[in-house]
Amino acid sequence: MTVDTLGLVLRVLVTSASVGEREGGKKVLNRVKQFPQQASRLTTIWVDGGFDGELFMQWVMDFLRWIVQVVLRSEQTKGFVLLKKR
């Protein structure tokens, strides 16, 4: 699922459990890109640690022209914590 900074849903994509996070991320971001009116001001994608990796970030930059920023919780934090940018 992709949401904007207000938490409003941009796109939802349901895949099988065998589809990895990065592959599913590529699919849903491609769907967002297909709707220019929603993606026209989009420049930065905030993701969790499951999307970390040079290949995914490079793919987003090359094909979608957006910046990927991984938002991680601090290592001292245990359990669920609401992160500012995610």
Beta strands, then each sheet from edge to edge (+ up, - down):
strand 1: 2-3
strand 2: 9-11
strand 3: 44-47
strand 4: 67-70
sheet 1: 1+ 2-
sheet 2: 3+ 4+
end
